[in-house]
Amino acid sequence: MTITELIQLTDVRSACTSGAARALRLSAGLSLGEVAREIGVAVPTVFRWERNERRPRGEAGIRYGLLLAALAERQRPRRPRETPMD
């Protein structure tokens, strides 16, 4: 496992512990089933991660972290483009 993947796992575990993972999923309007299908795990797996009963690990944990990062990016407010002044 690379250092980047270890950092990704640390980040996703922190998001689960803090409740941010569940909050991101809910604010995106995604069900547990949709997330589970997207990352290739069973629904109870995501449920346990979000309840902090289990910790995401391995490739599935990394895929979950990437999904959460994409959801967070989608929710981030966009700055208006700057236009040159005449």
Z-matrix of the N, CA and C atoms (Angstrom, degrees):
N
C 1 1.455
C 2 1.532 1 108.15
N 3 1.319 2 115.33 1 136.51
C 4 1.459 3 119.95 2 -177.84
C 5 1.531 4 110.94 3 -81.66
N 6 1.311 5 115.67 4 165.53
C 7 1.461 6 120.50 5 177.97
C 8 1.527 7 110.42 6 -63.35
N 9 1.324 8 117.33 7 -36.05
C 10 1.467 9 121.46 8 178.04
C 11 1.528 10 110.28 9 -62.86
N 12 1.310 11 117.04 10 -42.55
C 13 1.465 12 120.60 11 178.82
C 14 1.525 13 111.66 12 -66.49
N 15 1.314 14 116.61 13 -37.87
C 16 1.468 15 119.68 14 176.46
C 17 1.525 16 111.36 15 -63.37
N 18 1.319 17 116.21 16 -39.66
C 19 1.465 18 120.72 17 177.35
C 20 1.523 19 110.03 18 -65.34
N 21 1.335 20 116.72 19 -41.80
C 22 1.466 21 120.64 20 178.26
C 23 1.529 22 110.77 21 -61.16
N 24 1.328 23 117.02 22 -41.48
C 25 1.459 24 120.20 23 178.71
C 26 1.526 25 111.25 24 -66.14
N 27 1.307 26 116.79 25 -39.52
C 28 1.469 27 120.59 26 177.07
C 29 1.517 28 110.05 27 -61.28
N 30 1.327 29 116.61 28 -43.51
C 31 1.467 30 121.20 29 -179.57
C 32 1.534 31 111.38 30 -64.49
N 33 1.326 32 117.48 31 -44.62
C 34 1.463 33 119.73 32 -178.08
C 35 1.528 34 110.57 33 -69.03
N 36 1.309 35 116.92 34 -34.98
C 37 1.469 36 119.21 35 176.96
C 38 1.526 37 110.75 36 -66.17
N 39 1.311 38 116.91 37 -39.24
C 40 1.469 39 120.30 38 176.59
C 41 1.524 40 110.98 39 -63.82
N 42 1.332 41 116.37 40 -40.17
C 43 1.467 42 120.39 41 179.12
C 44 1.526 43 110.86 42 -63.96
N 45 1.313 44 117.13 43 -37.10
C 46 1.470 45 120.32 44 177.97
C 47 1.524 46 110.43 45 -68.81
N 48 1.312 47 116.93 46 -45.64
C 49 1.462 48 121.76 47 -178.25
C 50 1.527 49 111.70 48 -62.08
N 51 1.325 50 116.43 49 -40.10
C 52 1.465 51 120.80 50 -176.93
C 53 1.528 52 113.48 51 -80.92
N 54 1.331 53 117.17 52 -14.47
C 55 1.461 54 120.48 53 -176.21
C 56 1.517 55 112.99 54 91.83
N 57 1.329 56 116.20 55 -3.11
C 58 1.468 57 119.86 56 -179.07
C 59 1.523 58 111.93 57 -65.34
N 60 1.329 59 117.75 58 -33.82
C 61 1.471 60 120.61 59 -179.31
C 62 1.525 61 110.55 60 -61.68
N 63 1.317 62 116.22 61 -48.45
C 64 1.465 63 120.35 62 179.33
C 65 1.524 64 110.71 63 -64.55
N 66 1.328 65 116.75 64 -42.26
C 67 1.461 66 120.92 65 179.99
C 68 1.524 67 111.17 66 -61.30
N 69 1.318 68 117.51 67 -41.49
C 70 1.469 69 120.80 68 177.98
C 71 1.517 70 110.96 69 -63.31
N 72 1.321 71 115.85 70 -44.36
C 73 1.474 72 119.88 71 -179.81
C 74 1.517 73 110.77 72 -61.36
N 75 1.330 74 116.05 73 -47.09
C 76 1.466 75 120.03 74 -178.64
C 77 1.525 76 112.05 75 -65.57
N 78 1.317 77 117.35 76 -41.73
C 79 1.469 78 119.21 77 -178.92
C 80 1.527 79 111.62 78 -68.60
N 81 1.328 80 116.51 79 -23.52
C 82 1.469 81 120.38 80 176.22
C 83 1.526 82 111.15 81 -84.35
N 84 1.341 83 116.10 82 -7.30
C 85 1.461 84 119.90 83 179.25
C 86 1.521 85 113.50 84 75.73
N 87 1.316 86 117.23 85 25.89
C 88 1.463 87 120.76 86 -178.45
C 89 1.524 88 110.47 87 -99.60
N 90 1.316 89 115.86 88 141.59
C 91 1.463 90 121.04 89 175.94
C 92 1.526 91 109.18 90 -85.48
N 93 1.322 92 115.26 91 166.47
C 94 1.462 93 119.76 92 174.32
C 95 1.529 94 110.22 93 -58.63
N 96 1.326 95 116.38 94 -40.91
C 97 1.459 96 121.10 95 -179.73
C 98 1.515 97 112.78 96 -62.43
N 99 1.322 98 116.55 97 -40.97
C 100 1.466 99 119.68 98 179.65
C 101 1.523 100 110.89 99 -64.37
N 102 1.311 101 116.29 100 -43.20
C 103 1.471 102 120.02 101 178.78
C 104 1.524 103 109.88 102 -65.53
N 105 1.323 104 116.80 103 -45.68
C 106 1.466 105 120.83 104 -179.69
C 107 1.527 106 111.13 105 -58.21
N 108 1.330 107 117.24 106 -46.02
C 109 1.470 108 120.60 107 178.93
C 110 1.524 109 111.14 108 -62.24
N 111 1.313 110 116.28 109 -42.24
C 112 1.468 111 120.86 110 -177.55
C 113 1.530 112 112.17 111 -61.78
N 114 1.335 113 116.80 112 -37.96
C 115 1.468 114 118.85 113 -176.51
C 116 1.526 115 113.17 114 -101.54
N 117 1.335 116 116.56 115 -2.74
C 118 1.463 117 120.39 116 173.65
C 119 1.522 118 115.74 117 79.41
N 120 1.336 119 115.71 118 38.39
C 121 1.471 120 120.35 119 176.15
C 122 1.518 121 109.23 120 -129.50
N 123 1.320 122 116.68 121 173.08
C 124 1.465 123 121.59 122 177.14
C 125 1.525 124 110.05 123 -80.04
N 126 1.318 125 115.84 124 152.51
C 127 1.464 126 121.59 125 179.62
C 128 1.534 127 111.84 126 -54.70
N 129 1.350 128 119.18 127 -45.61
C 130 1.465 129 118.16 128 179.93
C 131 1.532 130 113.62 129 -59.64
N 132 1.319 131 116.81 130 -26.55
C 133 1.466 132 120.02 131 178.61
C 134 1.517 133 110.30 132 -63.58
N 135 1.322 134 116.81 133 -50.49
C 136 1.466 135 120.44 134 179.31
C 137 1.528 136 109.83 135 -63.28
N 138 1.317 137 116.89 136 -41.46
C 139 1.464 138 121.81 137 178.59
C 140 1.531 139 110.38 138 -56.66
N 141 1.316 140 116.54 139 -46.95
C 142 1.474 141 120.36 140 -179.38
C 143 1.517 142 112.14 141 -67.61
N 144 1.344 143 116.83 142 -36.03
C 145 1.463 144 119.29 143 176.23
C 146 1.521 145 109.99 144 -62.24
N 147 1.316 146 115.85 145 -47.47
C 148 1.466 147 119.78 146 -176.69
C 149 1.526 148 112.22 147 -67.50
N 150 1.313 149 118.06 148 -27.28
C 151 1.468 150 121.69 149 177.93
C 152 1.525 151 111.59 150 -89.60
N 153 1.323 152 115.78 151 3.68
C 154 1.458 153 122.59 152 179.11
C 155 1.537 154 112.01 153 60.86
N 156 1.335 155 115.95 154 31.19
C 157 1.456 156 121.07 155 175.68
C 158 1.525 157 110.87 156 -88.91
N 159 1.307 158 116.17 157 -25.59
C 160 1.464 159 123.97 158 176.72
C 161 1.518 160 108.17 159 -137.27
N 162 1.319 161 115.49 160 158.82
C 163 1.467 162 120.46 161 178.68
C 164 1.523 163 109.90 162 -107.38
N 165 1.328 164 117.19 163 134.56
C 166 1.467 165 118.95 164 175.05
C 167 1.526 166 109.55 165 -60.14
N 168 1.330 167 115.44 166 140.31
C 169 1.457 168 118.99 167 178.20
C 170 1.515 169 110.08 168 -149.38
N 171 1.299 170 115.85 169 165.13
C 172 1.459 171 122.52 170 176.88
C 173 1.519 172 113.33 171 62.17
N 174 1.311 173 113.66 172 -158.77
C 175 1.469 174 120.59 173 -177.31
C 176 1.525 175 112.43 174 -61.04
N 177 1.331 176 117.16 175 -38.16
C 178 1.467 177 120.16 176 179.33
C 179 1.523 178 110.47 177 -63.44
N 180 1.316 179 117.17 178 -40.59
C 181 1.459 180 120.68 179 177.62
C 182 1.518 181 111.95 180 -63.81
N 183 1.311 182 116.15 181 -39.73
C 184 1.467 183 120.38 182 177.95
C 185 1.522 184 110.28 183 -65.84
N 186 1.346 185 117.65 184 -43.63
C 187 1.475 186 120.02 185 178.06
C 188 1.529 187 110.73 186 -61.41
N 189 1.324 188 116.46 187 -39.72
C 190 1.465 189 120.66 188 177.86
C 191 1.530 190 110.28 189 -63.33
N 192 1.307 191 116.49 190 -43.48
C 193 1.459 192 120.44 191 177.70
C 194 1.516 193 112.47 192 -61.53
N 195 1.322 194 116.92 193 -40.66
C 196 1.464 195 120.47 194 178.50
C 197 1.529 196 111.03 195 -65.65
N 198 1.325 197 115.96 196 -39.37
C 199 1.460 198 120.09 197 177.17
C 200 1.533 199 110.42 198 -63.34
N 201 1.325 200 116.73 199 -45.69
C 202 1.470 201 120.08 200 179.33
C 203 1.528 202 111.17 201 -62.58
N 204 1.324 203 116.78 202 -39.48
C 205 1.465 204 120.35 203 178.30
C 206 1.528 205 110.61 204 -62.82
N 207 1.330 206 116.89 205 -40.19
C 208 1.464 207 120.60 206 178.33
C 209 1.529 208 110.75 207 -66.01
N 210 1.344 209 117.08 208 -39.84
C 211 1.468 210 120.09 209 177.88
C 212 1.524 211 110.93 210 -65.04
N 213 1.318 212 116.40 211 -41.12
C 214 1.470 213 120.42 212 178.93
C 215 1.524 214 110.78 213 -64.08
N 216 1.315 215 116.25 214 -41.01
C 217 1.471 216 120.61 215 179.67
C 218 1.525 217 110.72 216 -64.68
N 219 1.320 218 116.54 217 -39.11
C 220 1.464 219 120.72 218 179.97
C 221 1.526 220 111.42 219 -65.37
N 222 1.315 221 116.75 220 -30.25
C 223 1.465 222 121.01 221 -177.77
C 224 1.525 223 112.96 222 -88.13
N 225 1.320 224 116.42 223 -13.00
C 226 1.458 225 120.14 224 -179.15
C 227 1.530 226 109.55 225 -67.27
N 228 1.349 227 117.20 226 131.32
C 229 1.463 228 118.79 227 179.83
C 230 1.529 229 111.01 228 -63.63
N 231 1.286 230 114.71 229 140.21
C 232 1.470 231 120.66 230 179.28
C 233 1.527 232 109.87 231 -90.48
N 234 1.310 233 114.87 232 139.13
C 235 1.461 234 119.25 233 174.57
C 236 1.526 235 108.22 234 -83.99
N 237 1.315 236 116.40 235 141.52
C 238 1.465 237 117.65 236 177.09
C 239 1.525 238 110.26 237 -64.65
N 240 1.306 239 114.82 238 146.66
C 241 1.459 240 119.20 239 178.54
C 242 1.518 241 109.97 240 -67.66
N 243 1.302 242 113.69 241 141.42
C 244 1.470 243 118.40 242 177.96
C 245 1.518 244 108.12 243 -82.96
N 246 1.304 245 114.52 244 140.19
C 247 1.461 246 119.29 245 176.54
C 248 1.519 247 107.75 246 -114.77
N 249 1.312 248 116.06 247 144.40
C 250 1.475 249 118.77 248 -179.98
C 251 1.528 250 109.75 249 -64.20
N 252 1.303 251 114.76 250 142.53
C 253 1.463 252 119.46 251 179.11
C 254 1.523 253 109.05 252 -81.16
N 255 1.300 254 116.25 253 139.96
C 256 1.473 255 121.12 254 179.08
C 257 1.499 256 111.08 255 -80.51
